Amino acid sequence: MNKSELIEKMAESGQISKAAAGRALDGLVDAIKVALSAGEAVSLTGFGTFSVRKREARSGRNPQTGKTIEIAASNTPGFKPGKALKDAVN
């Protein structure tokens, strides 16, 4: 499912226009981005938790040359599904 299909399903189930569903989806995504960039976790009960995970600096290897390179530490978004989502998938 892509973004436009998701917007269509949201509009249908919420009985709202596609434009309103699109704005709602964009608002949700923006709110999650802002919270994660501030280092906060976003928990949606029954769905899951978005959080920021820290990656330590590490050594890697360039696959073309085989040369060892240093990969800097970074933050990356993570998602842990909730029980209800896991149950719905299984």
C-alpha positions in Angstrom: 0.0 0.0 0.0 1.4 3.4 -0.9 0.6 6.8 0.5 -2.3 7.6 -1.9 -3.9 4.2 -1.2 -3.6 4.8 2.5 -5.2 8.3 2.2 -8.1 6.7 0.2 -8.6 4.1 3.0 -8.5 6.7 5.7 -11.0 8.9 3.9 -13.3 5.9 3.4 -13.2 4.7 7.0 -13.4 8.1 8.5 -16.1 9.3 6.1 -14.0 12.4 5.2 -12.7 13.9 2.0 -9.4 12.6 0.5 -8.0 16.1 1.0 -8.8 16.1 4.7 -7.4 12.6 5.1 -4.2 13.7 3.3 -3.8 16.7 5.6 -4.4 14.4 8.6 -1.8 11.9 7.4 0.8 14.7 6.7 0.1 16.2 10.1 0.7 12.8 11.8 3.9 12.2 10.0 5.2 15.8 10.7 4.3 15.4 14.4 6.2 12.1 14.6 9.2 13.7 12.9 9.2 16.7 15.3 9.0 14.5 18.3 11.8 12.1 17.1 14.1 15.0 16.2 13.6 16.3 19.8 14.6 12.9 21.1 11.1 12.0 22.3 9.3 8.6 21.8 5.8 8.5 20.2 3.6 5.8 21.6 0.3 4.8 19.9 -1.5 2.3 22.1 -2.3 -0.8 20.2 -0.2 0.2 17.3 3.4 0.6 18.5 6.2 3.0 19.6 8.4 5.1 17.4 11.7 6.0 19.1 15.2 7.2 18.4 17.9 4.6 18.5 21.6 5.4 18.9 24.1 3.7 16.7 27.7 3.5 18.0 30.7 4.4 15.8 32.0 1.3 14.1 34.4 0.0 11.5 33.1 -1.1 8.1 34.5 -2.3 4.8 34.1 -0.7 1.4 32.8 -3.6 -0.7 34.4 -2.2 -3.9 37.9 -1.7 -2.6 37.9 -3.9 0.5 39.4 -1.0 2.4 38.4 -0.5 6.1 36.5 2.7 6.8 35.2 4.3 10.0 31.4 4.8 10.2 30.4 7.6 12.5 27.9 7.3 15.3 24.4 8.3 14.4 20.8 8.4 15.5 18.2 6.4 13.6 14.4 6.1 13.9 13.1 2.8 15.2 9.7 1.2 15.6 8.5 -1.4 18.0 5.1 -2.9 17.1 2.4 -3.2 19.8 0.7 -6.4 20.8 -2.5 -5.6 18.9 -0.6 -5.0 15.7 1.4 -8.2 16.2 -1.8 -10.1 16.8 -3.5 -8.6 13.7 -0.5 -9.7 11.5 -0.4 -13.2 12.8 
